[in-house]
Amino acid sequence: MKLVECVPNFSEGVRKEVVDEIAKSIASCGVEIFDVEMNSVHNRSVITFVGSIDKVFEAAFQGAKTAVKLIDLNKHKGEHPRMGACDVVPVIPINTSIEDCKKLAERIGERIAKELEVPVYFYEENARIPERKKLEKIRKGGFEWLRENVEQRMPDIGEKMHPTAGATVVGARKPLVAYNVYLNRKDEQMGKSIAKAIRESGGEARAELLQELGVSSLICGAISNHTARIVERCGIELMPWFVGEIDDVIDAYCTGSLDSDGFIMPGCGHGQGSGRGNRQGRRNNCRGRRNRE
């Protein structure tokens, strides 16, 4: 069976009952939900699920449909940029090809636009024009700007923003690596420089930047084996496959309890012991990923 991962991001991270309803609609389609992550500061949720191509197609649509029904962006406030109730729907290959995922993303986008009357932009591998390959280029200005100026950035499908649900971005892409870098100083510009380098550079440049800044340890979510080797070659202690609120993760790291089940990503080698050997095992065996976009 060809398996596909989908990690839709929804503009709701405060009302648990709304996120639960979205997750319920996704699970009803027969996919396996690996993770439901809510962030109240970002006011955003990420639901990670896996299934066959047809089941993911239905699950992605049903999640979007429930989000459109329950989320009103006119009342939404949060730190994370957004333009839609169902903001972005990444489709990621597991044991299938990126071409299969591209076709699936097209089907999902077309159905969302047709049945929910939510305009759709295609990004990453499905981008129809080069500048829309990057999500930030499409989402610049957010819901409020697009609501008033959509004619300056017309959707790939549809002609106007949905009055409460905005627009949705859909596309096939490779797995996303998410970094959390903790600074020991209050320097906003430094933080922005690090974020830009991590987002836009290759693994070597990212690791070298962290090394130059004196970073000795990196706690993160998903990370590829290739990037992990580069980071470790730079002498940085790597602790991958962890989830949780920032303060809780730091406290657990400081007290030596980071390897407890509460911080380990789903499917990441439970019961393999503790310490560096356990982290290596999780890197090789983990199925879960953090994919907030």
HUPE-V248946 format. One line per field, one symbol per residue. phi: phi as a letter, one per 30 degrees, with the letter a starting at -180 (. if undefined). psi: psi as a letter, one per 20 degrees, with the letter a starting at -180 (. if undefined). burial: b if it has 16 or more other C-alpha atoms within 10 Angstrom, else e. A space follows every 10 residues. Layout:
phi = ???
psi = ???
burial = ???
This chain:
phi = .dcbcbbdcc dabcdddddd ddddddddci dcdcabccbd ddhabbccbb adedddeddd dddddddddc ccddccbadd dabbdcdbbd cbdcbbcddd dddddddddd dedddchcdb ccbhdcedbe dcdcedddde jiedddecbe ddbdddbjbb dddccibbcb adadeccccc ccccbcbddd eddddddddc cdeddddddd dddidcbbcb ddaddddddd edddicdcbc icbkdedddd ddddcicddd edcddeicid icjbiddddd ddddcdcdbc bdb
psi = ppqqqpmqpq mojgnhhghh hghghghijj rophqopqoh ghlqqpppqq arghhhgggg ghggghghhi poiijpprhp qqiqgngpnp ppqfkarhgg hggggggggh gggghikpqp ppacijpiqg ijhphhhgip haggghhikh iimprhpriq qphhicrqpq qqrrqppppo ppqkqnnhhg ghggggghhi rrhghgghgh ghikphqopr dqpqhghghg ghhjjpppnr kqrrqghhgg ghghjjkhjq hiipqpjllq jjarahhhhg ghhhiqhqqp kp.
burial = eebbbbbbbb bbbbeeebbe ebbbbbbebe bbbbbebbbe ebbbbbbbbb bbbebbbbbb bbbbbbbbeb bbbeeebbee bbbbbbbbbb bbbbeeebeb bbebbbebbb bbbeebbbbb bbbbbbbeee ebbebeebbe ebbeebbeee eeebbbbbeb bbebbbbbbb bbbebbbbbe beeeeeeeee eeeeeebbee eebeebbbbb beeebebbbb bbbeeebbeb beebebbbbb bbbbeeeebb eeeeeebbbe eebbbbebbb eeeeeeebbb ebbeebbbbb bbb
